[in-house]
Structure formats: structure tokens, C-alpha cells
Amino acid sequence: MLHCERSCWNGFVVIPLMFFLLAPSCRRERETVMVPMRDGVHLATDIYFPQSPGPHPALLSRTPYGKSRLSTIAKQWIQEGYVVVTQDIRGTNDSEGTFNLFYEDGWGDIEDGYDTITWIEAQPWSNGEVCTFGSSALAITQLGAAGSVPPGMRCMVPVIVPSDGYQDTAFQGGAFRKSLVENWLASLGEEDLIPTVLEHYRLSEWWQERNFLERTDLVESTGFFVSGWFDIFQQGALNAFMGLDTAGGQETRHRIVIGPWTHTGLYQRRQGELTFPPNAVSWTGAENFELAWFDFWLKGIDSGITEEPAVYYYTMGDTDDPRAPGNEWRSADHWPVESVSTPYYLGSEGSLSPTLPETPGELHFTYDPNDPVPTLGGNNLFLERGPYDQRELEARDDVLTFTTPPLSSPLEVTGRVKARLWVASDAPDTDFTVKLTDVYPDGRSILLLDGIFRMRFREGFDQEAFLAPGEIYEIEVDLWSTSIVFNKGHQIRVAISSSNYPRFGINTNTVDPPESGAEPKIANQTIHYGPGHPSQILLPVVRP
């Protein structure tokens, strides 16, 4: 079916039909076809054509949200001499088949991304070279295609993307990302898939088959990644870039930009309860970066984009003080940047210090699953997103806080943040949550990072080991990554609890699987500190 969207005959009132059909100046702009996959399923596909003679390189985006939503950008890029192909992925909108959590978009028995790209290569309007684009779910399909290694895929621009479905999307730290998974599937009308996700609450081959990090040494296309410190997939984008960068050796072909943004707040100043300076909206070289990437890899046009640093990252700072350090873009050739992993130790009376306490101690709190700590900000999509003041939550009896004295000089933290805790519980299973906040002089405790760890997975996310009551266990809680300069006079705070709901599902403190309807039990929790059990948060400190 051909569809000529633009009138080629402005100013004419009556045009003979044959003259209209034969006129060479009336070129098609959009065509809708059903592209066959290897198993006979057909995927609804729109093709937008430039008006210049071909063949042309192609730009592809595959989406579960409806291909028509991409018509505006498609019409822009055909003006640059590209054929733009947009497609409803399997089981969504006008395509045939069943949606199966992106499995057929990867490198299994069925490879829809691979098949679509090889179909494009074979078309008379194609010169055989393809790049992909899109954000979030549309970026997931890009990594899936790249992992299947189609010969014609030259580059990709995945914006806000996960690379490991288990840790980045569904079970961070082994805990169910309840709000994200349930609400996203509901938005697609795919609520029936929630039990499928929950069935795979342990790390298994089912997840590994969807793990892009297992394929980075095979990928041939070059990637330009964009993410945000408060994005729902933040660490996933960094891991994908690092995996490709490592696989490439000394050749730095891939790029990543990470700003102070949430998933829905890309290129904006206002994030959560903070307003960043005007420079937060874009980085050096940001203008038309996607087109510049395509032009280089598909047309050989040297726009200078490959001469830019491989990494641009925004180092946050005090948003109240325009003279404060930070709040600027930095660049690097690789990630992570050089830093010193510096322990800040938990101590008595809520102290937090780079000096280990001289005497051991322990602190206690009670976790009641019927009264969880509510989510307020963080790396969310359907909840409050980004940096929010945590003081209201920190005042609860089931939250322990540890705070440094006011800093005598600024301190930069850039990189992966983890907490090492020595903990005990009287429950057979429970969770421990950790937050890192920037405490302003006026008392606001602004959330930067949070993490969680489900105790049954302390011997590996692929196996369960339940707790002995009162026994002390060492655990590591991954808070993901950040870049910030804590300003002089600010304080660094760590908050520990056992819930963050509904960002994460409630742990019922039983041996039952998550979200199984088990009757919850109250757990009595202990945090040990000092010699022998040096509970700490590890900060990647960048020296001046």
C-alpha cells in the first residue's frame, strides 16, 4: 500500500487522473507494509522516503508504543537524505504475534530486530546500511538488535536504556521493582505478564538470554548512549557503555552522556525538588548529536563528533549557591573516572566518618511490612522522580541515619557507590535499604542515590539461603552511580531501613516468594559497626 502524504499539485483545482498518476514529480513519502519475520509473523512497518534519488541509508526505530508517534522525527530526518523505518514490535499495536517482554527482539531462536534490518538491506531504496534510534523501550530493542549482530547495522543511539533486565529493570538487589514493572506493563495492557516476571525472581538463564552484557564482545555497531543520574535505568546505560568500551580495547568508538536528569526529564533544569543551572540542559556538542552520529557512520561526513570525548558527565553541586563548585559538565576518555574508594564508617549516635570507630556497637530498629517506609523520590518513573528532601522519612523510628559533621571543604564523589553492612535479623528473610543524601545547611536532606538488598540472595541471585536468627552477615548494597561535589558546610548522610514502598515490593520477612500473598511478619533488625564489623559506605572520592 502506497500513501503519498504531500500534495505535489498545489494551486491546481482539477487534475486529470492519468496525468496525476504518471507525473514523475509526485514521489511517495510514506509507505506502510507488513514485514515478514522468520516464523511467519508480520510486523507493521512505516517507511518514510526522502525526495532525493536513492538508494539511501536507513534509520530504524522499533517501538511498543505505536509507530505513528515517530512520524514527526521521521519527517525531519528524511529531509537529511535518510529513509526512516518505524515498526510496531511483535504483539503490539498493528503487528501480529504476542508480546513476550522483548525476548523476540534479541538473539534467541526468533530475532525480529535482525530480520527487520536484513529486510531493509534487501530493499531497492536501501544502500544496505542502517542505524537505530529511540529511547527507553525503543532503546531496549536497539540493544537487542545489536546483540544479534546483523551485518548491516552500523550504529545506534540508545537513550535511557537498561542492559541487564534482572538488576536494571525488575529485581534490583533481588527486590521486585513493583511500581515500575506493574505500572509499565499495565500501560501496555499486558498485566497478565506480571506473574511471568515474578515467577523468575531468581537470576536464571531466562534473564541471561535478555542480558546485553553477555553480548558486548560480539557487537559490531557503535553506540551513542544518553542517560541521567536519576534515570530508572541509569546503571544499565553505564554498564552497556563500559562493556562495549572494554570490548573495543584502545579504540574509543562508543560515546555516553549522562546528565542530572530523570527518565521523563531529559534536557531539563528542574528535577524533583531541585532546579539546576541553565547549563544542565545540554553538553558541548549536543546540538543535533544524533544526526551527526548518523552522518559519520552512514555517510562518512566528518562533523567532528568522533573527536569529542567519549564521556560527558554532569557533576552536580549546591543548587542554591551559584559560586559553589560542581554544576558543570566534565569529560573523560573512559568510565569510570579515576577516584579513590573511600570508606565512611557508621558509628555511635548516628556518626559517619572516614575514621573507624574505636569500639564496636550495634543499633536496632523494627521493620513492620504493614507500615513500610514510603517512596519519596529517586530513580522512578510512575512515582515522584529525582532529588527529594528525605527529612520526613528520616524521622521515622524504622530509619537509622548516619551523618558527617559539616564539611570543612568541598568533596567530590564521582562513580559507583556501595555500602558494606554487617547486619542481623530474627526473620528468615528480609531487606535492607540504603540511601545517600546531601544535607544542605538549612537541614534539607536531598536524595542522591538509593539501593536495596534482599538477604536470601547473599550467596548469589541465582540461589536462596535463608537466615539464622541473630547471626551476623556481611552484605553489599549497590546504590548505582553519581557525580556530585558536596559543598563546604554541607553534610553527607546515609539512611538505613528495610523498605522503600512501592518503589520496591514489600518483603514479608518470610521464606515465601515475592508478591505471593504471604502473611507478613515483623522483623527486628540490627546494624553492627566498629572493629570486627566495620559497616561503611564506600564513596569514590575524586581528589582535587
Buried (B, 14 or more C-beta within 10 A) or exposed (E): EEEBEEEBEEEEEEEEEEEEEEEEEBBBBBBBBEBBBEEEBBBBBBBBBBEEEBEBBBBBBBBBBBBBEBBEBBBEBBEBBBBBBBBBBBBBBBBBBEBBBBBBBBBEEBBBBBBBBBBBBEBEBBBBBBBBBBBBBBBBBBBBBBBBBBEBBBBBBBBBBBBBBBBBBBBBBBBBBBBBBBBBBEEBEBEEBBEEBBEBBBBEEBBBEBBBBBBBEEBEBBBBBBBBBBBBBBBBBBBBBBBBBEBBEEEBBBBBBBBBBBBBBBEBBEBBBBEBBEBBBBBEBBEEBBBBBBBBBBBEEEBEBBEBBBBBBBBBBBBEBEEBBBBEBBBBEBBBBEBEEBBBBBBBEEBBBEEBBEEBBBBEBEBBBEBBBBBBBBBBBBBBBBBBBBBEBBEBEBBBBBBBEEBEEBBBBBBBBBBBBBBBBBBBBBBBBBBBBBBBBEEBBBBBBBBBBBBBBBEEBEEBEEBEEEEEBEBEBBBBBBBBBBBBBBBBBBBBBBBBBBBBBBBBBBEBBBBEEBEBBEBBBBBBBBEEBBBBBBBBBBEE
